[in-house]
Amino acid sequence: MSGWLWAGMGAGLALACLAGWRFWRQLVWMRPAPARLISDDYGADEQAIDRDWAQVSPHDVRLGKEWRATTCRVVFEDEDGNEHRADVTQRHWYGERPDTALVVWYDPRDPSRVTAGSPWGWLALAAGATAAAVACGWWLR
């Protein structure tokens, strides 16, 4: 049994290090910018089908998911005022439209590297993985 706990502690620490690195890298090397939605791949037909399913059940009974990932084309301005367009993935409830105004994070050295995810999600993952590793270590003592 302790072998599994050691493996769990190691995996938790490895995930915490990776997530901590991603948090630090995004926070230090990338910049936030307000963006505006231009288009998305979530058509009116798909939206109507998802809305009908959402009325049948509060959860998507097809896959057991409540969220949908949609690829969105956005436009934003960098620190120098240059306008850029990028494709980002945005999560939203089934049957609802993606946000038309959002914050993207871009790399000032290469503005084509853009993400709609904030660094705080990586921090939360690192904290959760650290807590899991500490719990495994506590169980082993």
C-alpha atoms as a printed R data frame, in Angstrom:
    type eleno elety resid chain resno       x      y       z
1   ATOM     1    CA   MET     A     1   0.000  0.000   0.000
2   ATOM     2    CA   SER     A     2   2.804  2.420   0.788
3   ATOM     3    CA   GLY     A     3   4.181  2.034  -2.745
4   ATOM     4    CA   TRP     A     4   1.044  3.626  -4.118
5   ATOM     5    CA   LEU     A     5   1.302  6.463  -1.627
6   ATOM     6    CA   TRP     A     6   4.937  7.109  -2.592
7   ATOM     7    CA   ALA     A     7   3.921  7.126  -6.262
8   ATOM     8    CA   GLY     A     8   1.024  9.465  -5.492
9   ATOM     9    CA   MET     A     9   3.286 11.813  -3.581
10  ATOM    10    CA   GLY     A    10   5.820 11.832  -6.420
11  ATOM    11    CA   ALA     A    11   3.143 12.410  -9.051
12  ATOM    12    CA   GLY     A    12   1.603 15.198  -6.971
13  ATOM    13    CA   LEU     A    13   4.952 16.923  -6.548
14  ATOM    14    CA   ALA     A    14   5.756 16.556 -10.263
15  ATOM    15    CA   LEU     A    15   2.368 18.022 -11.227
16  ATOM    16    CA   ALA     A    16   2.798 20.828  -8.683
17  ATOM    17    CA   CYS     A    17   6.211 21.700 -10.153
18  ATOM    18    CA   LEU     A    18   4.878 21.679 -13.723
19  ATOM    19    CA   ALA     A    19   1.821 23.775 -12.849
20  ATOM    20    CA   GLY     A    20   3.961 26.157 -10.773
21  ATOM    21    CA   TRP     A    21   6.313 26.601 -13.726
22  ATOM    22    CA   ARG     A    22   3.404 27.302 -16.088
23  ATOM    23    CA   PHE     A    23   1.960 29.820 -13.585
24  ATOM    24    CA   TRP     A    24   5.278 31.623 -13.168
25  ATOM    25    CA   ARG     A    25   6.036 31.593 -16.908
26  ATOM    26    CA   GLN     A    26   2.648 33.042 -17.855
27  ATOM    27    CA   LEU     A    27   2.660 35.622 -15.071
28  ATOM    28    CA   VAL     A    28   6.201 36.856 -15.816
29  ATOM    29    CA   TRP     A    29   6.564 36.446 -19.586
30  ATOM    30    CA   MET     A    30   3.046 37.091 -20.866
31  ATOM    31    CA   ARG     A    31   0.859 40.188 -20.741
32  ATOM    32    CA   PRO     A    32  -2.922 40.468 -20.356
33  ATOM    33    CA   ALA     A    33  -4.923 42.366 -22.956
34  ATOM    34    CA   PRO     A    34  -8.645 43.003 -23.382
35  ATOM    35    CA   ALA     A    35  -9.952 41.197 -26.451
36  ATOM    36    CA   ARG     A    36 -13.102 41.297 -28.515
37  ATOM    37    CA   LEU     A    37 -14.775 38.238 -30.043
38  ATOM    38    CA   ILE     A    38 -15.006 38.360 -33.845
39  ATOM    39    CA   SER     A    39 -16.300 34.866 -34.629
40  ATOM    40    CA   ASP     A    40 -16.588 31.376 -33.161
41  ATOM    41    CA   ASP     A    41 -17.277 27.815 -34.263
42  ATOM    42    CA   TYR     A    42 -20.484 27.483 -32.219
43  ATOM    43    CA   GLY     A    43 -23.271 27.812 -34.754
44  ATOM    44    CA   ALA     A    44 -26.905 28.618 -34.076
45  ATOM    45    CA   ASP     A    45 -27.983 25.033 -34.844
46  ATOM    46    CA   GLU     A    46 -25.516 23.539 -32.355
47  ATOM    47    CA   GLN     A    47 -26.506 26.124 -29.779
48  ATOM    48    CA   ALA     A    48 -30.221 25.283 -30.171
49  ATOM    49    CA   ILE     A    49 -29.533 21.540 -29.817
50  ATOM    50    CA   ASP     A    50 -27.429 22.116 -26.699
51  ATOM    51    CA   ARG     A    51 -30.049 24.442 -25.218
52  ATOM    52    CA   ASP     A    52 -32.742 21.782 -25.769
53  ATOM    53    CA   TRP     A    53 -30.576 19.157 -24.047
54  ATOM    54    CA   ALA     A    54 -29.884 21.563 -21.181
55  ATOM    55    CA   GLN     A    55 -33.642 21.984 -20.652
56  ATOM    56    CA   VAL     A    56 -34.116 18.215 -20.452
57  ATOM    57    CA   SER     A    57 -31.400 17.890 -17.813
58  ATOM    58    CA   PRO     A    58 -29.319 20.447 -15.921
59  ATOM    59    CA   HIS     A    59 -26.285 18.390 -16.958
60  ATOM    60    CA   ASP     A    60 -25.446 17.295 -20.458
61  ATOM    61    CA   VAL     A    61 -26.762 13.741 -20.394
62  ATOM    62    CA   ARG     A    62 -24.844 12.820 -23.530
63  ATOM    63    CA   LEU     A    63 -21.365 13.178 -22.035
64  ATOM    64    CA   GLY     A    64 -21.954 14.127 -18.427
65  ATOM    65    CA   LYS     A    65 -20.468 17.567 -19.025
66  ATOM    66    CA   GLU     A    66 -21.845 21.026 -18.339
67  ATOM    67    CA   TRP     A    67 -19.179 22.998 -20.187
68  ATOM    68    CA   ARG     A    68 -18.348 23.358 -23.845
69  ATOM    69    CA   ALA     A    69 -14.995 24.382 -25.338
70  ATOM    70    CA   THR     A    70 -15.370 26.685 -28.330
71  ATOM    71    CA   THR     A    71 -12.657 27.973 -30.632
72  ATOM    72    CA   CYS     A    72 -13.003 31.740 -30.909
73  ATOM    73    CA   ARG     A    73 -11.312 34.269 -33.172
74  ATOM    74    CA   VAL     A    74 -10.486 37.396 -31.152
75  ATOM    75    CA   VAL     A    75  -8.837 40.726 -31.832
76  ATOM    76    CA   PHE     A    76  -6.660 42.524 -29.273
77  ATOM    77    CA   GLU     A    77  -4.051 45.266 -29.062
78  ATOM    78    CA   ASP     A    78  -0.555 44.716 -27.694
79  ATOM    79    CA   GLU     A    79   1.390 47.191 -25.516
80  ATOM    80    CA   ASP     A    80   2.519 49.129 -28.599
81  ATOM    81    CA   GLY     A    81  -1.038 49.554 -29.883
82  ATOM    82    CA   ASN     A    82  -0.683 47.056 -32.737
83  ATOM    83    CA   GLU     A    83  -3.818 45.047 -33.472
84  ATOM    84    CA   HIS     A    84  -3.566 41.257 -33.565
85  ATOM    85    CA   ARG     A    85  -6.006 38.456 -34.332
86  ATOM    86    CA   ALA     A    86  -5.771 35.041 -32.725
87  ATOM    87    CA   ASP     A    87  -7.721 31.834 -32.193
88  ATOM    88    CA   VAL     A    88  -8.268 30.909 -28.546
89  ATOM    89    CA   THR     A    89 -10.337 28.264 -26.774
90  ATOM    90    CA   GLN     A    90 -13.063 29.578 -24.492
91  ATOM    91    CA   ARG     A    91 -15.155 27.487 -22.103
92  ATOM    92    CA   HIS     A    92 -18.814 28.297 -21.529
93  ATOM    93    CA   TRP     A    93 -22.068 26.619 -20.524
94  ATOM    94    CA   TYR     A    94 -23.802 24.423 -23.075
95  ATOM    95    CA   GLY     A    95 -26.471 26.383 -24.965
96  ATOM    96    CA   GLU     A    96 -24.954 29.799 -24.173
97  ATOM    97    CA   ARG     A    97 -22.861 31.989 -26.418
98  ATOM    98    CA   PRO     A    98 -19.172 32.544 -25.630
99  ATOM    99    CA   ASP     A    99 -18.234 35.829 -23.974
100 ATOM   100    CA   THR     A   100 -17.857 38.643 -26.491
101 ATOM   101    CA   ALA     A   101 -15.365 40.518 -24.308
102 ATOM   102    CA   LEU     A   102 -12.585 38.597 -22.595
103 ATOM   103    CA   VAL     A   103  -9.012 38.935 -21.409
104 ATOM   104    CA   VAL     A   104  -6.297 37.110 -23.334
105 ATOM   105    CA   TRP     A   105  -2.674 36.621 -22.337
106 ATOM   106    CA   TYR     A   106  -0.070 37.062 -25.079
107 ATOM   107    CA   ASP     A   107   3.701 36.852 -25.366
108 ATOM   108    CA   PRO     A   108   5.084 40.348 -26.166
109 ATOM   109    CA   ARG     A   109   8.025 38.792 -28.028
110 ATOM   110    CA   ASP     A   110   5.665 36.733 -30.217
111 ATOM   111    CA   PRO     A   111   2.084 38.104 -30.157
112 ATOM   112    CA   SER     A   112   0.846 35.053 -32.071
113 ATOM   113    CA   ARG     A   113   1.245 33.029 -28.836
114 ATOM   114    CA   VAL     A   114  -2.082 33.761 -27.136
115 ATOM   115    CA   THR     A   115  -4.207 31.997 -24.530
116 ATOM   116    CA   ALA     A   116  -7.574 32.789 -22.974
117 ATOM   117    CA   GLY     A   117  -6.639 30.999 -19.751
118 ATOM   118    CA   SER     A   118  -5.309 33.036 -16.865
119 ATOM   119    CA   PRO     A   119  -2.265 32.069 -14.805
120 ATOM   120    CA   TRP     A   120  -4.472 31.728 -11.717
121 ATOM   121    CA   GLY     A   121  -5.826 28.395 -12.982
122 ATOM   122    CA   TRP     A   122  -2.255 27.046 -13.031
123 ATOM   123    CA   LEU     A   123  -1.738 28.343  -9.495
124 ATOM   124    CA   ALA     A   124  -4.885 26.553  -8.315
125 ATOM   125    CA   LEU     A   125  -3.710 23.319  -9.950
126 ATOM   126    CA   ALA     A   126  -0.290 23.660  -8.291
127 ATOM   127    CA   ALA     A   127  -1.917 24.250  -4.905
128 ATOM   128    CA   GLY     A   128  -4.206 21.235  -5.296
129 ATOM   129    CA   ALA     A   129  -1.364 18.964  -6.409
130 ATOM   130    CA   THR     A   130   0.780 20.156  -3.501
131 ATOM   131    CA   ALA     A   131  -2.064 19.463  -1.073
132 ATOM   132    CA   ALA     A   132  -2.460 15.948  -2.508
133 ATOM   133    CA   ALA     A   133   1.281 15.281  -2.199
134 ATOM   134    CA   VAL     A   134   1.308 16.545   1.401
135 ATOM   135    CA   ALA     A   135  -1.696 14.347   2.207
136 ATOM   136    CA   CYS     A   136   0.126 11.293   0.809
137 ATOM   137    CA   GLY     A   137   3.212 12.210   2.814
138 ATOM   138    CA   TRP     A   138   1.167 12.684   5.952
139 ATOM   139    CA   TRP     A   139  -0.435  9.271   5.445
140 ATOM   140    CA   LEU     A   140   3.021  7.694   5.067
141 ATOM   141    CA   ARG     A   141   4.429  9.084   8.323
